[in-house]
Structure formats: C-alpha cells, structure tokens
Amino acid sequence: MSVEALAMREVTRIMSIVEYWDLFNRNRVWVRNHHKRGDRISDGLYHIVVHSWVMDYYGNFLISQRQKGRTDELMWERTGGSVLEGESSIEGAKREVGEELGIDLAEIQPVLIKSERRDKYSDFFDAWLFVVDREKTICKIDNVEVRDFKWVDLTELKRMDNDGLLVSSSLYYEEVYELYSSLKKQGFHVEGSNDV
C-alpha cells in the first residue's frame, strides 16, 4: 500500500473518532456538555471554535498544509478546530497546535486576537496569537490532518493569498500581523510575557 493510501486510511480513522463539545447560550453562559460532533446544534446554542496563530519574534507565521482527502485539501492555513468538552478556549487552542504540529505551548501565554459569536455556524469563534522562539520550536506534524508546514513572512503569505493557496478562514492574517506589530512595539516578549 502506498504512503498516500496509508495516510488517507489514517485520515478516515481519525475523522471517525467521536468528539464531544460543551454548549453555551448566546451570552456564552455554559448550558450543557456532551454534545456529539456532527449532531445538529439546537437554535440558540453554540460551541467554541478556535484559531491558533503561531508567530516567531521576527513576525513570521507558522502555517500548515491540509492533508489530501480533507476539505480544502493541500491548501495552507493556521491551526484550529473545535474546543472539546471540559476545555477552555485557550486549552483547546493549545491542544490543536499540539495535535497537528507537535508543539507544546503549555508555557506560552497567548493573546486574544478576536472573539465573536457567529450565528451562521452556531459557534463562538476565538482567534489566539502565540509568539514563540522559533529556534526552540520543533514541529512534528501528525500526517493525518497536516501534510506539511513552513514559516513564512507577511510578503510570502500575501503572495500565497493572491495565488489562492490559503484556506478562506485564514484570510484575516493582516489583522493578526497588525496586532503582533502593536504588541512588539509595546515590548511583548518571546514566549508570551505578560508585560503587555
């Protein structure tokens, strides 16, 4: 069996694992847990979805390429996913990076980029920024959801956007870069110092 066929089989296996979410009302007050992923979410209830943007101290983005067989296959994006039952938004953001890129962000203090309720998707959407020391950051991709990764600067990310290589949910990268630049001017340090 080819490497690609084995990877596709593993994608199918992982995607079939059942996830459970907590649900919240429109004011983000916890309502109940143990909602099974894929089941319809009742009107007026929401789960939490996170985006995890990882950048180095020089303003480079760590992005990953989606595996074949997934929605938007072979396109590039920031890491993200649904927060699991019992997790906080930050815990879910860190877990997603750990699962997909093998990076332990336990000691990193993230900065909230934005948080909004999206009625269309029945979710609360939280985007987080993690600034890491690139020299100490070792990626070990899972080969299930992620095919490859790379560090890119803003110019390269814009080129990739113009070439149609980015997942549409990652197209607010300039907003992320502006926040990063603002934090850096304020003295934000590598590995998420709380000096901001």
Backbone as ProteinMPNN parsed JSONL, in Angstrom:
{"seq_chain_A": "MSVEALAMREVTRIMSIVEYWDLFNRNRVWVRNHHKRGDRISDGLYHIVVHSWVMDYYGNFLISQRQKGRTDELMWERTGGSVLEGESSIEGAKREVGEELGIDLAEIQPVLIKSERRDKYSDFFDAWLFVVDREKTICKIDNVEVRDFKWVDLTELKRMDNDGLLVSSSLYYEEVYELYSSLKKQGFHVEGSNDV", "coords_chain_A": {"N_chain_A": [[0.848, -1.18, 0.0], [0.559, 2.217, -0.83], [2.246, 5.143, 0.512], [0.611, 7.394, 0.421], [-1.949, 6.211, 0.311], [-1.995, 4.915, 2.79], [-1.898, 7.154, 4.443], [-4.365, 8.342, 3.786], [-6.112, 6.39, 4.766], [-5.587, 6.616, 7.482], [-6.443, 9.266, 7.931], [-9.193, 8.95, 7.534], [-9.757, 7.188, 9.667], [-9.086, 8.759, 11.956], [-10.839, 10.925, 11.623], [-13.187, 9.687, 12.141], [-13.308, 9.374, 14.842], [-15.111, 10.116, 17.718], [-16.034, 13.312, 18.84], [-16.809, 15.359, 21.646], [-18.594, 18.212, 22.693], [-18.912, 21.188, 24.748], [-21.834, 23.162, 25.233], [-23.169, 26.453, 24.837], [-25.173, 29.34, 25.783], [-26.439, 32.225, 23.961], [-25.142, 34.292, 25.251], [-22.797, 33.283, 26.02], [-22.846, 31.655, 28.239], [-22.435, 28.683, 29.959], [-24.377, 25.871, 29.094], [-24.864, 23.096, 28.651], [-23.129, 19.898, 28.509], [-21.492, 17.337, 26.585], [-22.289, 17.254, 23.882], [-22.481, 15.729, 20.82], [-20.189, 15.841, 18.202], [-21.182, 16.645, 14.929], [-23.849, 16.123, 15.316], [-26.935, 17.915, 15.11], [-26.979, 21.246, 16.265], [-29.034, 22.765, 18.57], [-31.191, 25.587, 17.98], [-30.084, 28.735, 19.148], [-28.051, 27.778, 20.715], [-24.518, 27.257, 21.142], [-21.191, 26.214, 20.212], [-17.627, 26.248, 20.89], [-15.119, 27.459, 18.762], [-11.74, 27.552, 17.748], [-8.974, 29.453, 16.476], [-5.55, 29.152, 16.056], [-2.925, 31.108, 15.871], [0.431, 30.98, 15.208], [3.396, 32.648, 15.682], [6.751, 33.817, 15.109], [9.32, 35.693, 16.86], [10.173, 37.487, 14.993], [8.152, 38.108, 13.331], [7.259, 36.185, 11.548], [4.985, 33.781, 10.229], [3.751, 30.618, 11.272], [2.56, 28.183, 9.292], [0.356, 25.579, 8.106], [-0.095, 22.844, 5.844], [-3.009, 21.429, 4.601], [-3.963, 18.007, 4.728], [-4.304, 15.584, 2.071], [-7.563, 14.59, 1.005], [-9.049, 15.892, 2.902], [-11.384, 18.572, 3.559], [-10.788, 21.423, 1.564], [-8.326, 20.432, 0.657], [-4.768, 20.229, 0.578], [-4.399, 22.95, 0.787], [-3.203, 25.91, 2.495], [-3.003, 26.989, 5.94], [-3.697, 28.488, 9.196], [-3.479, 26.875, 12.392], [-6.291, 25.176, 13.893], [-9.58, 24.467, 15.358], [-12.34, 22.717, 16.936], [-13.24, 23.352, 20.333], [-13.007, 21.039, 22.915], [-15.201, 19.123, 25.063], [-15.195, 20.243, 28.374], [-12.843, 21.715, 28.115], [-11.142, 24.889, 28.159], [-11.177, 27.815, 26.058], [-8.522, 28.634, 25.517], [-7.118, 26.316, 26.274], [-8.094, 24.542, 24.342], [-7.091, 25.776, 22.012], [-4.328, 25.507, 22.394], [-4.138, 22.695, 22.524], [-4.926, 21.95, 19.906], [-2.745, 22.918, 18.375], [-0.741, 21.343, 19.467], [-1.637, 18.744, 18.74], [-1.714, 18.847, 15.903], [0.713, 20.017, 15.047], [2.627, 19.226, 16.821], [3.728, 20.881, 18.753], [4.453, 22.01, 21.966], [2.677, 24.177, 23.781], [2.305, 24.798, 26.408], [3.536, 26.525, 28.274], [3.284, 28.974, 27.11], [1.889, 32.169, 26.946], [-0.958, 33.165, 25.449], [-2.353, 35.719, 23.254], [-5.469, 37.207, 22.866], [-6.849, 37.593, 19.764], [-9.291, 38.079, 18.494], [-12.775, 37.71, 19.314], [-15.882, 36.371, 18.683], [-19.426, 35.909, 18.299], [-20.876, 33.658, 16.1], [-23.641, 33.323, 14.502], [-24.417, 32.03, 12.179], [-22.838, 29.729, 12.068], [-23.335, 28.534, 14.457], [-21.516, 28.97, 16.572], [-19.033, 30.202, 18.921], [-16.357, 32.098, 18.072], [-12.999, 32.155, 18.581], [-9.914, 33.68, 18.181], [-6.505, 33.169, 18.593], [-3.22, 34.382, 19.387], [0.013, 33.155, 19.438], [3.244, 33.763, 20.408], [6.366, 32.591, 19.691], [9.674, 31.304, 20.381], [11.391, 30.721, 17.68], [13.725, 29.252, 17.25], [13.678, 27.415, 19.27], [11.494, 25.945, 18.749], [10.174, 23.029, 17.715], [8.693, 21.317, 15.171], [6.467, 18.616, 14.752], [4.694, 17.151, 12.636], [1.395, 15.703, 12.386], [0.692, 14.107, 10.223], [-1.835, 13.243, 9.619], [-3.947, 15.145, 9.69], [-2.397, 17.155, 8.772], [-0.193, 17.883, 6.149], [2.2, 19.203, 5.59], [4.395, 21.836, 6.793], [5.394, 25.267, 7.209], [7.428, 28.185, 7.787], [6.562, 31.483, 7.134], [6.956, 34.821, 5.887], [5.164, 37.99, 6.036], [4.992, 39.019, 3.409], [5.289, 36.716, 1.805], [3.03, 35.314, 2.648], [1.002, 36.962, 1.706], [1.482, 36.652, -1.043], [0.855, 33.956, -1.343], [-1.835, 34.086, -0.707], [-2.791, 35.678, -2.842], [-2.317, 33.848, -4.867], [-4.235, 32.01, -4.361], [-3.855, 29.989, -2.46], [-4.455, 29.796, 0.218], [-6.582, 28.718, 2.892], [-9.87, 29.911, 3.14], [-10.751, 30.736, 5.686], [-8.521, 31.707, 6.893], [-7.889, 34.203, 6.019], [-7.649, 36.632, 7.368], [-5.136, 37.349, 8.104], [-3.62, 39.711, 7.948], [-4.699, 41.36, 9.891], [-3.907, 39.913, 12.127], [-1.143, 40.222, 11.916], [-0.92, 42.992, 12.268], [-1.746, 43.238, 14.953], [0.293, 41.754, 16.178], [2.509, 43.403, 15.502], [1.847, 45.748, 16.889], [1.886, 44.793, 19.542], [4.57, 44.097, 19.751], [5.785, 46.601, 19.592], [5.001, 47.518, 22.032], [6.564, 46.092, 23.72], [6.202, 43.346, 23.963], [7.261, 40.09, 24.676], [9.193, 37.211, 23.554], [7.708, 34.0, 23.891], [5.427, 34.773, 25.199], [5.374, 36.753, 27.337], [3.896, 38.486, 30.076], [4.043, 41.207, 29.955], [2.598, 42.99, 28.469]], "CA_chain_A": [[0.0, 0.0, 0.0], [1.371, 3.426, -0.941], [2.252, 6.066, 1.65], [-0.59, 8.217, 0.296], [-3.11, 5.388, 0.673], [-1.945, 4.742, 4.235], [-2.277, 8.443, 5.044], [-5.816, 8.504, 3.602], [-6.776, 5.484, 5.7], [-5.443, 7.203, 8.815], [-7.339, 10.43, 7.967], [-10.546, 8.409, 7.707], [-9.863, 6.655, 11.019], [-9.07, 9.859, 12.917], [-12.044, 11.728, 11.46], [-14.336, 8.939, 12.654], [-13.291, 9.427, 16.299], [-16.188, 10.992, 18.178], [-15.704, 14.433, 19.72], [-17.935, 15.931, 22.382], [-18.418, 19.635, 22.964], [-19.803, 21.914, 25.65], [-22.698, 24.121, 24.533], [-23.38, 27.703, 25.556], [-26.242, 30.172, 25.234], [-25.954, 33.34, 23.148], [-24.306, 35.155, 26.094], [-21.631, 32.438, 26.322], [-23.027, 31.003, 29.529], [-22.489, 27.246, 29.76], [-25.718, 25.297, 29.188], [-24.735, 21.649, 28.854], [-21.988, 19.27, 27.852], [-21.676, 16.057, 25.905], [-22.906, 17.362, 22.559], [-21.671, 14.956, 19.882], [-19.846, 16.492, 16.932], [-21.946, 16.135, 13.802], [-25.272, 16.239, 15.627], [-27.456, 19.275, 14.958], [-26.989, 22.09, 17.465], [-30.328, 23.441, 18.696], [-31.175, 27.038, 17.824], [-29.775, 29.483, 20.361], [-26.916, 27.176, 21.413], [-23.265, 27.466, 20.423], [-19.968, 25.598, 20.724], [-16.489, 27.164, 20.721], [-14.137, 27.131, 17.729], [-10.538, 28.367, 17.927], [-7.869, 29.541, 15.524], [-4.282, 29.341, 16.768], [-1.885, 31.687, 15.025], [1.755, 30.881, 15.815], [4.357, 33.529, 15.016], [8.021, 33.949, 15.82], [9.574, 37.062, 17.325], [10.516, 38.33, 13.845], [6.942, 38.373, 12.554], [6.959, 35.11, 10.602], [3.847, 32.936, 10.562], [3.865, 29.178, 11.083], [1.331, 27.712, 8.659], [0.39, 24.159, 7.764], [-0.813, 22.435, 4.632], [-4.004, 20.406, 4.887], [-3.716, 16.695, 4.133], [-5.211, 15.136, 0.998], [-8.76, 13.925, 1.494], [-9.775, 16.785, 3.805], [-11.929, 19.76, 2.922], [-9.694, 22.353, 1.215], [-7.09, 19.647, 0.658], [-3.493, 20.772, 0.111], [-4.321, 24.396, 0.979], [-2.434, 26.309, 3.678], [-3.816, 27.66, 6.957], [-3.257, 28.488, 10.586], [-4.061, 25.734, 13.082], [-7.546, 25.473, 14.577], [-10.569, 23.406, 15.479], [-13.354, 22.875, 17.977], [-12.87, 23.134, 21.724], [-13.645, 19.821, 23.401], [-15.916, 19.125, 26.335], [-14.365, 20.446, 29.557], [-11.689, 22.571, 27.828], [-11.315, 26.325, 27.938], [-10.78, 28.225, 24.713], [-7.054, 28.602, 25.437], [-6.7, 24.914, 26.302], [-8.393, 23.98, 23.026], [-6.155, 26.35, 21.044], [-3.024, 24.87, 22.624], [-4.249, 21.283, 22.159], [-4.931, 21.837, 18.442], [-1.366, 23.086, 17.902], [-0.016, 20.146, 19.883], [-2.062, 17.6, 17.936], [-1.428, 18.983, 14.475], [2.094, 20.405, 14.753], [3.535, 18.651, 17.805], [4.368, 21.934, 19.54], [3.916, 22.157, 23.317], [2.504, 25.595, 24.108], [1.84, 24.857, 27.797], [4.1, 27.672, 28.989], [3.121, 30.191, 26.31], [0.706, 32.969, 27.246], [-1.452, 33.716, 24.18], [-3.084, 36.983, 23.23], [-6.708, 37.068, 22.115], [-6.92, 38.452, 18.583], [-10.695, 38.471, 18.418], [-13.755, 36.741, 19.772], [-17.196, 36.789, 18.199], [-20.453, 34.886, 18.145], [-21.25, 33.51, 14.701], [-24.926, 32.618, 14.468], [-24.449, 31.197, 10.972], [-22.142, 28.466, 12.332], [-23.668, 28.106, 15.828], [-20.308, 28.896, 17.391], [-18.239, 31.345, 19.357], [-15.093, 31.98, 17.359], [-11.897, 32.822, 19.268], [-8.622, 33.593, 17.495], [-5.408, 33.382, 19.541], [-1.862, 34.572, 18.877], [1.095, 32.622, 20.266], [4.559, 34.184, 19.912], [7.314, 31.583, 20.165], [11.074, 31.355, 19.97], [11.464, 29.783, 16.542], [14.897, 28.385, 17.395], [13.351, 26.372, 20.249], [10.22, 25.348, 18.344], [10.349, 21.883, 16.828], [7.4, 20.826, 14.681], [6.33, 17.199, 14.417], [3.33, 17.098, 12.109], [0.689, 14.448, 12.653], [0.497, 13.394, 8.956], [-3.234, 12.859, 9.469], [-4.622, 16.366, 9.266], [-1.39, 18.075, 8.225], [0.745, 17.277, 5.187], [3.483, 19.905, 5.648], [4.359, 23.118, 7.493], [6.51, 26.161, 6.891], [7.423, 29.542, 8.312], [6.515, 32.457, 6.041], [6.793, 36.208, 6.299], [3.92, 38.592, 5.567], [5.042, 39.124, 1.956], [5.027, 35.389, 1.251], [1.643, 34.972, 2.939], [0.193, 37.721, 0.737], [1.644, 36.002, -2.346], [0.072, 32.721, -1.287], [-3.237, 34.513, -0.755], [-3.055, 36.076, -4.232], [-2.277, 32.633, -5.698], [-5.353, 31.142, -3.981], [-3.34, 28.819, -1.74], [-4.847, 29.833, 1.624], [-7.958, 28.408, 3.274], [-10.558, 31.203, 3.288], [-10.882, 31.139, 7.09], [-7.244, 32.262, 7.347], [-7.601, 35.417, 5.246], [-7.528, 37.833, 8.196], [-3.753, 37.328, 8.573], [-3.078, 41.067, 8.11], [-5.161, 41.787, 11.21], [-3.03, 39.224, 13.082], [0.168, 40.854, 11.84], [-1.04, 44.32, 12.884], [-1.752, 43.039, 16.405], [1.647, 41.358, 16.529], [3.372, 44.592, 15.409], [1.468, 46.628, 18.005], [2.386, 44.185, 20.777], [6.032, 44.172, 19.747], [6.129, 47.989, 19.926], [4.735, 47.693, 23.46], [7.533, 45.313, 24.475], [5.81, 41.945, 24.12], [8.457, 39.263, 24.527], [9.053, 35.836, 23.108], [7.091, 33.058, 24.8], [4.217, 35.287, 25.824], [5.49, 37.503, 28.574], [2.692, 39.24, 30.442], [4.406, 42.617, 30.051], [1.693, 43.817, 27.667]], "C_chain_A": [[0.893, 1.242, 0.0], [1.275, 4.268, 0.327], [1.0, 6.928, 1.625], [-1.843, 7.458, 0.706], [-3.159, 5.148, 2.173], [-2.363, 6.026, 4.95], [-3.781, 8.666, 4.938], [-6.591, 7.608, 4.567], [-6.732, 6.06, 7.115], [-6.327, 8.438, 8.972], [-8.764, 9.965, 8.235], [-10.746, 7.899, 9.128], [-9.96, 7.767, 12.056], [-10.36, 10.663, 12.838], [-13.287, 11.005, 11.995], [-14.371, 8.909, 14.18], [-14.305, 10.475, 16.756], [-15.64, 12.071, 19.111], [-16.981, 14.874, 20.418], [-17.589, 17.355, 22.774], [-19.315, 20.087, 24.11], [-20.629, 22.857, 24.793], [-23.012, 25.291, 25.457], [-24.578, 28.44, 24.968], [-25.622, 31.357, 24.504], [-25.088, 34.329, 23.92], [-23.048, 34.437, 26.584], [-21.662, 31.897, 27.757], [-23.214, 29.508, 29.26], [-23.899, 26.716, 29.998], [-25.646, 23.801, 29.462], [-23.497, 21.132, 28.131], [-22.446, 18.017, 27.135], [-22.509, 16.158, 24.62], [-21.963, 16.677, 21.575], [-21.449, 15.732, 18.59], [-20.615, 15.822, 15.801], [-23.439, 16.15, 14.043], [-25.69, 17.698, 15.493], [-27.418, 19.998, 16.305], [-28.312, 22.85, 17.48], [-30.168, 24.946, 18.534], [-30.911, 27.699, 19.168], [-28.647, 28.886, 21.187], [-25.688, 27.233, 20.505], [-22.15, 26.623, 21.04], [-18.829, 26.578, 20.447], [-15.514, 26.594, 19.689], [-12.955, 28.077, 17.909], [-9.654, 28.342, 16.683], [-6.626, 29.839, 16.35], [-3.242, 29.841, 15.77], [-0.57, 31.617, 15.792], [2.694, 31.747, 14.985], [5.66, 33.506, 15.799], [8.249, 35.429, 16.147], [9.888, 38.024, 16.176], [9.327, 38.579, 12.926], [6.622, 37.349, 11.493], [5.818, 34.252, 11.133], [4.215, 31.464, 10.371], [2.53, 28.701, 10.518], [1.485, 26.24, 8.287], [-0.459, 23.897, 6.53], [-1.752, 21.284, 4.991], [-3.707, 19.118, 4.105], [-4.697, 16.42, 2.991], [-6.404, 14.425, 1.635], [-9.57, 14.751, 2.471], [-10.401, 17.905, 2.987], [-10.772, 20.734, 2.688], [-8.341, 21.651, 1.184], [-5.943, 20.389, -0.012], [-3.403, 22.297, 0.193], [-3.638, 24.677, 2.316], [-3.314, 27.106, 4.635], [-3.067, 27.787, 8.271], [-3.937, 27.286, 11.234], [-5.386, 26.139, 13.735], [-8.462, 24.277, 14.64], [-11.555, 23.707, 16.579], [-12.777, 22.587, 19.353], [-13.674, 21.937, 22.229], [-14.307, 20.03, 24.761], [-14.923, 19.273, 27.499], [-13.153, 21.334, 29.353], [-12.091, 24.037, 27.836], [-10.901, 26.621, 26.495], [-9.262, 28.142, 24.541], [-6.557, 27.16, 25.422], [-6.945, 24.247, 24.948], [-7.432, 24.474, 21.965], [-4.781, 25.701, 21.164], [-3.053, 23.395, 22.201], [-4.19, 21.096, 20.65], [-3.519, 21.962, 17.875], [-0.53, 21.866, 18.265], [-0.35, 18.945, 19.021], [-1.576, 17.688, 16.499], [0.035, 19.255, 14.158], [3.111, 19.876, 15.759], [4.242, 19.666, 18.678], [3.671, 22.046, 20.893], [3.879, 23.645, 23.665], [2.088, 25.81, 25.563], [2.317, 26.109, 28.529], [3.911, 29.004, 28.264], [1.812, 30.88, 26.68], [0.205, 33.594, 25.94], [-2.134, 35.069, 24.371], [-4.325, 36.765, 22.369], [-6.723, 38.077, 20.971], [-8.332, 38.988, 18.425], [-11.571, 37.334, 18.909], [-15.119, 37.241, 19.321], [-18.159, 35.608, 18.16], [-20.844, 34.854, 16.678], [-22.516, 32.645, 14.641], [-24.999, 31.643, 13.294], [-23.863, 29.801, 11.214], [-22.471, 27.877, 13.707], [-22.404, 27.96, 16.672], [-19.871, 30.26, 17.908], [-16.871, 31.105, 18.769], [-14.043, 32.807, 18.097], [-10.62, 32.606, 18.473], [-7.534, 34.007, 18.475], [-4.08, 33.533, 18.821], [-0.87, 34.038, 19.904], [2.41, 33.069, 19.642], [5.588, 33.26, 20.546], [8.728, 31.895, 19.704], [11.254, 30.289, 18.896], [12.62, 28.801, 16.677], [14.628, 27.228, 18.354], [12.08, 25.617, 19.881], [10.458, 24.255, 17.315], [8.969, 21.359, 16.454], [7.505, 19.346, 14.353], [4.898, 17.017, 13.94], [2.719, 15.712, 12.279], [0.489, 13.572, 11.412], [-0.926, 12.881, 8.75], [-4.003, 14.057, 8.953], [-3.682, 17.278, 8.488], [-0.415, 17.324, 7.331], [2.139, 17.89, 5.315], [3.303, 21.172, 6.477], [5.504, 23.975, 6.979], [6.315, 27.496, 7.599], [7.438, 30.492, 7.119], [6.392, 33.865, 6.607], [5.501, 36.767, 5.681], [3.877, 38.69, 4.045], [4.704, 37.792, 1.287], [3.572, 34.977, 1.485], [0.699, 35.707, 1.983], [0.28, 37.094, -0.654], [0.804, 34.729, -2.406], [-1.422, 33.022, -1.352], [-3.611, 34.874, -2.196], [-3.09, 34.88, -5.184], [-3.393, 31.643, -5.339], [-4.946, 29.897, -3.208], [-3.759, 28.759, -0.277], [-6.306, 29.455, 1.808], [-8.645, 29.735, 3.597], [-10.673, 31.662, 4.739], [-9.586, 31.706, 7.659], [-6.933, 33.623, 6.723], [-7.575, 36.708, 6.059], [-6.108, 37.96, 8.773], [-3.158, 38.725, 8.754], [-3.5, 41.664, 9.445], [-4.279, 41.169, 12.311], [-1.665, 39.906, 13.101], [0.152, 42.253, 12.475], [-1.034, 44.215, 14.401], [-0.356, 42.667, 16.879], [2.578, 42.584, 16.547], [3.107, 45.549, 16.561], [2.015, 46.085, 19.324], [3.901, 44.297, 20.875], [6.491, 45.583, 20.118], [5.948, 48.261, 21.414], [5.676, 46.871, 24.336], [7.146, 43.879, 24.736], [7.005, 41.071, 23.823], [8.141, 37.871, 24.029], [8.484, 34.999, 24.246], [6.061, 33.722, 25.699], [4.364, 35.959, 27.155], [4.219, 38.295, 28.839], [2.971, 40.734, 30.563], [3.447, 43.528, 29.302], [0.512, 44.267, 28.49]], "O_chain_A": [[1.87, 1.307, 0.746], [0.34, 4.122, 1.114], [0.39, 7.175, 2.665], [-2.709, 8.013, 1.382], [-4.235, 5.171, 2.771], [-3.092, 5.986, 5.941], [-4.408, 9.127, 5.892], [-7.61, 8.022, 5.12], [-7.717, 5.998, 7.851], [-6.905, 8.643, 10.039], [-9.458, 10.535, 9.076], [-11.789, 8.147, 9.733], [-10.819, 7.723, 12.937], [-10.917, 11.043, 13.868], [-14.31, 11.633, 12.269], [-15.361, 8.464, 14.76], [-14.34, 11.588, 16.23], [-14.886, 11.786, 20.043], [-18.078, 14.78, 19.868], [-16.454, 17.664, 23.136], [-20.334, 19.463, 24.407], [-20.172, 23.302, 23.74], [-23.107, 25.145, 26.676], [-24.96, 28.213, 23.82], [-24.398, 31.471, 24.44], [-24.371, 35.124, 23.312], [-22.333, 34.934, 27.455], [-20.622, 31.711, 28.389], [-24.044, 29.115, 28.44], [-24.542, 27.07, 30.987], [-26.285, 23.297, 30.386], [-22.908, 21.803, 27.284], [-23.633, 17.693, 27.092], [-23.316, 15.281, 24.311], [-20.78, 17.012, 21.509], [-22.394, 16.214, 17.966], [-20.691, 14.596, 15.723], [-24.222, 16.186, 13.093], [-24.893, 18.606, 15.732], [-27.777, 19.437, 17.34], [-28.664, 23.506, 16.499], [-29.14, 25.513, 18.904], [-31.444, 27.279, 20.195], [-28.311, 29.416, 22.246], [-25.797, 27.254, 19.279], [-22.161, 26.351, 22.24], [-19.046, 27.623, 19.835], [-15.141, 25.422, 19.736], [-13.139, 29.262, 18.188], [-9.597, 27.355, 15.95], [-6.656, 30.687, 17.242], [-2.747, 29.084, 14.935], [-0.47, 32.139, 16.903], [2.783, 31.608, 13.765], [5.677, 33.216, 16.995], [7.465, 36.294, 15.755], [9.871, 39.241, 16.365], [9.474, 39.187, 11.866], [5.796, 37.608, 10.618], [5.704, 34.027, 12.338], [4.91, 31.112, 9.418], [1.497, 28.801, 11.179], [2.598, 25.727, 8.17], [-1.403, 24.626, 6.225], [-1.343, 20.297, 5.602], [-3.256, 19.162, 2.96], [-5.796, 16.974, 2.964], [-6.275, 13.754, 2.659], [-10.676, 14.354, 2.839], [-9.993, 18.156, 1.853], [-9.879, 20.851, 3.527], [-7.334, 22.203, 1.629], [-6.118, 21.076, -1.019], [-2.429, 22.879, -0.283], [-3.512, 23.789, 3.159], [-4.24, 27.803, 4.219], [-1.962, 27.27, 8.437], [-4.882, 26.736, 10.668], [-5.58, 27.303, 14.087], [-8.184, 23.222, 14.071], [-11.602, 24.823, 17.097], [-11.939, 21.7, 19.521], [-14.878, 21.844, 21.994], [-14.01, 20.977, 25.491], [-13.945, 18.531, 27.596], [-12.487, 21.683, 30.327], [-13.239, 24.38, 27.554], [-10.343, 25.765, 25.809], [-8.777, 27.634, 23.529], [-5.669, 26.82, 24.64], [-6.11, 23.481, 24.466], [-6.996, 23.702, 21.111], [-4.147, 25.382, 20.158], [-2.103, 22.905, 21.59], [-3.499, 20.205, 20.156], [-3.136, 21.195, 16.991], [0.29, 21.408, 17.47], [0.544, 18.203, 18.614], [-1.082, 16.707, 15.945], [0.552, 18.796, 13.14], [4.316, 20.051, 15.578], [5.262, 19.346, 19.289], [2.448, 22.162, 20.96], [4.919, 24.284, 23.824], [1.579, 26.875, 25.915], [1.572, 26.687, 29.32], [4.338, 30.046, 28.761], [0.757, 30.247, 26.722], [0.873, 34.464, 25.381], [-2.441, 35.491, 25.486], [-4.24, 36.205, 21.276], [-6.619, 39.282, 21.2], [-8.543, 40.188, 18.246], [-11.174, 36.168, 18.92], [-15.47, 38.399, 19.55], [-17.749, 34.458, 18.007], [-21.113, 35.895, 16.079], [-22.462, 31.417, 14.718], [-25.576, 30.562, 13.409], [-24.328, 28.816, 10.64], [-21.938, 26.83, 14.075], [-22.231, 26.975, 17.39], [-20.279, 31.308, 17.407], [-16.288, 30.035, 18.944], [-14.184, 34.024, 18.222], [-10.282, 31.472, 18.131], [-7.622, 35.058, 19.11], [-3.837, 32.905, 17.79], [-0.902, 34.411, 21.077], [2.667, 32.785, 18.472], [5.678, 33.154, 21.769], [8.939, 32.654, 18.759], [11.266, 29.093, 19.19], [12.507, 27.647, 16.266], [15.271, 26.182, 18.265], [11.641, 24.742, 20.627], [10.886, 24.52, 16.192], [8.174, 21.002, 17.324], [8.482, 18.883, 13.765], [3.997, 16.759, 14.738], [3.418, 14.699, 12.313], [0.146, 12.398, 11.548], [-1.184, 12.153, 7.791], [-4.638, 13.991, 7.9], [-4.116, 18.071, 7.652], [0.116, 16.276, 7.7], [3.142, 17.192, 5.169], [2.179, 21.537, 6.822], [6.461, 23.471, 6.391], [5.201, 27.879, 7.957], [8.237, 30.322, 6.198], [5.802, 34.074, 7.667], [4.834, 36.088, 4.9], [2.824, 38.465, 3.448], [3.935, 37.745, 0.328], [2.954, 34.36, 0.617], [-0.285, 35.136, 1.511], [-0.723, 37.012, -1.364], [0.129, 34.463, -3.401], [-2.18, 32.289, -1.986], [-4.636, 34.42, -2.705], [-3.805, 34.897, -6.185], [-3.49, 30.57, -5.935], [-5.613, 28.866, -3.29], [-3.458, 27.782, 0.409], [-7.161, 29.815, 0.999], [-8.057, 30.59, 4.259], [-10.692, 32.866, 4.998], [-9.565, 32.144, 8.809], [-5.826, 34.138, 6.886], [-7.485, 37.788, 5.475], [-5.908, 38.602, 9.804], [-2.293, 38.921, 9.608], [-2.73, 42.4, 10.064], [-3.951, 41.828, 13.297], [-1.096, 40.14, 14.167], [1.11, 42.644, 13.142], [-0.385, 45.018, 15.072], [0.127, 43.206, 17.874], [3.34, 42.774, 17.494], [4.042, 46.1, 17.142], [2.55, 46.843, 20.132], [4.447, 44.56, 21.946], [7.458, 45.753, 20.861], [6.63, 49.106, 21.993], [5.598, 46.942, 25.562], [7.698, 43.246, 25.636], [7.696, 41.281, 22.827], [7.001, 37.41, 24.07], [8.749, 35.264, 25.418], [5.845, 33.287, 26.83], [3.534, 35.746, 28.038], [3.546, 38.724, 27.902], [2.208, 41.452, 31.209], [3.49, 44.743, 29.494], [-0.36, 44.973, 27.985]]}, "name": "protein", "num_of_chains": 1, "seq": "MSVEALAMREVTRIMSIVEYWDLFNRNRVWVRNHHKRGDRISDGLYHIVVHSWVMDYYGNFLISQRQKGRTDELMWERTGGSVLEGESSIEGAKREVGEELGIDLAEIQPVLIKSERRDKYSDFFDAWLFVVDREKTICKIDNVEVRDFKWVDLTELKRMDNDGLLVSSSLYYEEVYELYSSLKKQGFHVEGSNDV"}
